[in-house]
Amino acid sequence: MFSKPIKCLLCFGILALAVSCSRGNRTADTDLETVASAAELTADQVLVIGDISSGPAEKIALYQPLADYLESRLTDVGIERATVKIAPDLDTMQTWLSNGEVDLYFDSPYPVMVMSTRTEAKPLLRRWKGGIAEYRSLIFTLNESDIQTTADLAGTQIALESDFSTSGYMLPLAYLQAAGLRLVEQSAALDRLQANEVGFVFSDDESNTVELVLSGAVDAGALDNGTFAALPEEVRSAMRIVLETDPVARHIVLVSAQTSAEQSNAIKDVLLSMDASSEGQATLESFENTAKFDEFPVEQSIDRLEELYNQTLE
């Protein structure tokens, strides 16, 4: 049912891939300069959508319809082409957002908060990814476990997804620390823990998190509520929810500080109106069943997450 558990983050080499999203044959290029010069376009005439993934081809296919849609509707502000550029990690994306190689970046609140803080990129809109406006993190365990409350997690081991996940890392970290518990990364289940410590390992995948709990390899796991609700009934019925966080925005659109205000406002208008047309709705559906974009107070949401994050550093 699930893939084998993975107890460390997948390491991969730097790979950047850009793809032209014009409606003819599409060509993969490794940088924006190559794409722009080939078409005799300047950098400010090329809109670049960026994401982070170890599987760039899949991400490019995912973003391509959205890039096409934006390209066709932004000529009035000087956009002649839209491309997709995939980074292997947060550090690479940080560089691209800082220097303007990427204009738009979509992610959950925690990595968006990190990017916004480091690059001065601005939250633009909320994205209803998968038709969901907001979500929360759950910490769960097996029904047969002795863990009944958050306090019972002391001295146990929990599976978290990755160190850049909002629901699978940041929110559990903040809420457990607020409860007086300290999360300690473990190299092995037998590592000794202090009385107020919770050991954690990275699963690298939500399904791995579930399998680690089901197999008894860890005592508890963290998932977002949507993923938990989508688990088979026989799996959910074997689980007990120990902690539930407050909700945060499901996904946020971040725009580079290097993108002009005129273009940023035009992008915002196009995204906001997508759900009002049949073509826009079809494009949204192809983009991971996005329901719409809206003007949820994303900056306020980011500020709240930053407050929680800063508490974990104290």
C-alpha positions in Angstrom: 0.0 0.0 0.0 2.8 2.3 0.9 6.4 2.7 -0.2 9.3 1.5 2.0 10.1 3.9 4.8 12.9 6.3 4.3 14.7 7.7 7.4 16.7 10.5 5.8 16.1 13.2 3.3 16.8 12.3 -0.3 20.0 14.0 -1.4 20.4 15.1 -5.0 22.7 17.2 -7.1 21.8 20.6 -8.4 19.6 20.5 -11.5 18.0 23.5 -13.0 15.6 23.1 -15.9 13.7 25.8 -17.8 11.1 25.1 -20.4 9.5 27.4 -22.9 5.8 27.4 -22.6 4.8 28.9 -25.9 2.1 27.0 -27.7 4.3 25.4 -30.3 7.1 22.9 -29.8 8.6 23.4 -26.3 12.3 23.3 -25.7 14.1 22.6 -22.4 16.8 25.1 -21.5 19.1 25.3 -18.5 18.8 29.0 -17.9 16.7 32.1 -18.6 19.4 33.8 -20.6 19.5 31.0 -23.2 15.7 31.1 -23.5 15.5 34.8 -23.8 18.3 35.3 -26.2 17.1 32.5 -28.5 13.8 34.4 -28.9 15.5 37.8 -28.8 13.6 38.7 -25.6 14.9 40.6 -22.6 14.6 39.2 -19.1 11.7 41.4 -18.2 9.8 40.0 -21.2 10.0 36.5 -19.9 7.8 35.4 -16.9 9.5 32.5 -15.0 7.5 30.2 -12.7 9.7 28.3 -10.3 9.3 25.2 -8.1 11.5 22.8 -6.1 11.6 19.1 -7.0 13.9 16.2 -7.6 11.6 15.3 -10.6 11.8 18.4 -12.8 10.1 16.8 -15.8 6.9 16.1 -13.8 6.9 19.6 -12.4 7.3 21.2 -15.8 4.4 19.2 -17.1 2.3 20.4 -14.1 3.1 24.1 -14.5 3.1 24.3 -18.3 -0.7 24.9 -18.7 -0.6 27.7 -16.1 2.5 29.3 -17.8 0.7 29.2 -21.1 -2.4 30.8 -19.6 -0.4 33.6 -18.1 1.7 34.1 -21.2 -1.4 34.7 -23.3 -2.9 37.3 -21.0 0.1 39.4 -20.0 1.3 40.9 -23.3 -0.1 44.3 -22.2 2.6 44.5 -19.5 5.4 43.3 -21.8 5.3 39.6 -21.1 6.0 37.7 -24.3 6.9 34.3 -23.0 6.4 32.2 -19.8 8.8 29.5 -18.8 9.1 27.0 -15.9 12.3 26.6 -13.9 12.8 23.8 -11.4 15.3 24.1 -8.5 16.6 21.1 -6.5 16.4 22.8 -3.1 15.4 25.9 -1.1 18.9 27.4 -1.3 18.8 27.4 -5.1 15.3 28.8 -5.2 16.4 31.5 -2.8 19.1 32.6 -5.2 16.8 32.6 -8.1 14.1 34.7 -6.3 16.7 37.1 -5.1 18.3 37.9 -8.4 15.0 37.7 -10.4 15.6 34.5 -12.3 12.3 33.3 -10.9 9.2 35.6 -10.7 6.6 33.4 -9.2 7.0 30.6 -6.6 4.2 28.5 -5.1 4.5 26.7 -1.8 3.1 26.1 1.6 3.4 28.8 4.3 6.7 27.6 5.9 9.0 27.6 2.9 7.2 30.7 1.6 8.0 32.4 5.0 11.6 31.4 4.7 11.8 32.7 1.1 10.1 35.9 1.9 12.4 36.6 4.8 15.6 35.8 2.9 14.8 37.4 -0.5 12.3 40.2 0.2 9.8 38.4 -2.2 6.2 39.3 -1.4 3.2 37.1 -0.7 0.8 37.7 -3.5 -2.3 35.5 -3.2 -3.5 32.3 -1.6 -3.9 29.3 -3.8 -6.7 26.8 -3.1 -4.5 23.7 -3.9 -6.5 20.6 -4.2 -9.6 22.7 -3.7 -8.5 23.4 -0.1 -8.2 27.0 1.3 -6.4 26.1 4.5 -5.1 23.0 6.4 -3.7 22.0 9.7 -1.2 19.5 11.1 -2.2 16.4 13.0 0.0 14.3 15.2 -1.3 10.7 15.4 -0.5 7.4 16.9 -2.0 3.9 16.9 -5.1 3.3 19.0 -3.2 0.6 20.9 -0.5 3.1 21.9 -0.2 4.4 25.5 0.1 7.9 24.1 -3.2 9.7 25.0 -2.1 13.3 25.2 0.6 15.7 23.9 2.5 15.3 27.2 2.6 11.5 26.7 4.9 12.1 23.6 7.8 12.8 25.9 10.4 10.1 25.5 8.9 8.8 22.3 9.9 8.9 18.6 7.9 10.7 15.9 8.1 10.6 12.1 8.2 14.0 10.3 8.2 14.5 6.6 11.1 16.9 5.9 12.7 20.0 7.3 10.9 22.3 4.8 7.4 21.0 5.3 4.8 23.2 6.9 2.4 20.5 8.2 5.0 17.7 8.4 7.6 19.7 10.4 7.2 23.4 11.2 3.8 23.2 12.8 4.5 20.1 14.9 7.8 21.5 16.0 6.2 24.8 17.1 3.3 23.2 18.9 5.3 20.6 20.7 7.8 23.1 21.8 4.9 25.3 23.1 3.8 22.3 25.1 7.2 22.2 26.8 8.7 19.4 24.7 11.9 19.5 22.8 12.4 17.8 19.5 15.7 16.1 18.9 16.7 14.5 15.6 17.7 10.9 16.1 20.0 8.7 14.0 18.6 5.5 15.6 15.5 4.6 17.7 17.8 3.6 20.5 19.3 7.1 21.0 18.8 8.1 24.6 16.2 10.9 25.2 15.8 13.2 28.2 12.4 13.3 30.0 11.1 16.3 28.1 12.4 15.3 24.6 10.7 13.8 21.6 13.0 12.1 19.1 12.2 12.5 15.4 13.3 11.0 12.1 12.5 12.3 8.7 10.4 10.0 6.5 10.7 12.1 3.3 7.1 11.3 2.3 3.7 11.3 3.8 3.0 7.7 3.0 6.3 6.7 4.6 5.2 8.5 7.7 2.0 6.5 7.9 3.9 3.2 7.3 6.5 4.0 10.0 3.6 4.4 12.5 1.7 1.4 11.3 4.8 -0.8 11.5 5.7 0.3 15.0 9.0 1.7 13.8 8.0 5.0 15.5 5.5 5.9 18.1 3.7 8.8 16.3 3.7 10.7 13.0 2.7 14.1 11.7 0.4 14.7 8.7 -1.9 17.4 7.3 -5.5 16.8 8.0 -6.4 16.4 4.3 -3.9 13.6 3.8 -5.1 11.9 7.0 -8.7 12.1 5.9 -7.9 10.6 2.6 -6.3 7.5 4.2 -8.3 4.2 3.8 -10.9 3.8 6.5 -9.2 0.7 7.9 -6.0 2.8 8.4 -7.7 5.8 9.9 -9.7 3.7 12.3 -6.4 2.2 13.6 -5.2 5.7 14.5 -5.7 8.2 17.3 -5.2 12.0 16.9 -3.1 13.3 19.7 -2.6 16.9 18.7 -4.3 19.2 16.1 -2.8 22.6 15.2 -4.6 25.8 14.1 -5.1 26.1 10.4 -2.8 27.9 8.0 -3.2 28.8 4.3 -2.9 25.7 2.1 -0.6 27.3 -0.5 0.7 30.8 -1.2 1.9 32.6 -4.3 5.2 34.5 -3.8 6.4 37.1 -6.3 10.0 38.2 -6.6 11.0 41.7 -5.5 12.7 42.0 -8.9 9.4 41.7 -10.7 7.9 45.1 -11.6 4.9 46.4 -9.7 3.0 46.7 -13.0 3.7 43.1 -13.9 3.0 41.9 -10.4 -0.4 43.6 -10.3 -1.3 42.2 -13.7 -0.3 38.7 -12.7 -2.5 39.0 -9.6 -5.5 40.2 -11.6 -5.2 37.3 -14.1 -4.9 34.7 -11.3 -7.8 36.1 -9.4 -10.1 35.9 -12.4 -9.2 32.4 -13.6 -12.1 30.7 -11.9 -14.5 33.0 -13.7 -14.0 31.4 -17.1 -14.2 27.9 -18.5 -10.7 28.0 -19.9 -9.4 29.3 -16.6 -11.2 26.6 -14.6 -9.8 23.9 -16.9 -6.3 25.3 -16.4 -6.8 25.4 -12.6 -8.1 21.8 -12.6 -4.9 20.7 -14.4 -2.8 22.5 -11.8 -3.4 19.9 -9.0 -7.1 20.6 -8.9 -6.7 24.2 -7.8 -10.1 25.7 -7.0 -9.1 29.4 -7.3 -6.7 32.1 -6.1 -7.9 34.7 -3.5 -6.8 37.7 -1.5 -6.7 35.9 1.8 -4.5 38.0 4.2 -1.4 36.1 3.3 1.0 38.5 4.9 -0.8 38.1 8.2 -0.7 34.4 7.8 3.1 34.5 7.1 3.6 36.8 10.1 1.8 34.3 12.4 3.9 31.5 11.1 7.1 33.5 11.6 6.0 34.2 15.2 5.6 30.4 15.8 9.0 29.8 14.1 10.8 32.3 16.2 9.4 30.7 19.3 11.1 27.5 18.3 14.5 29.3 18.3 14.1 30.6 21.9 
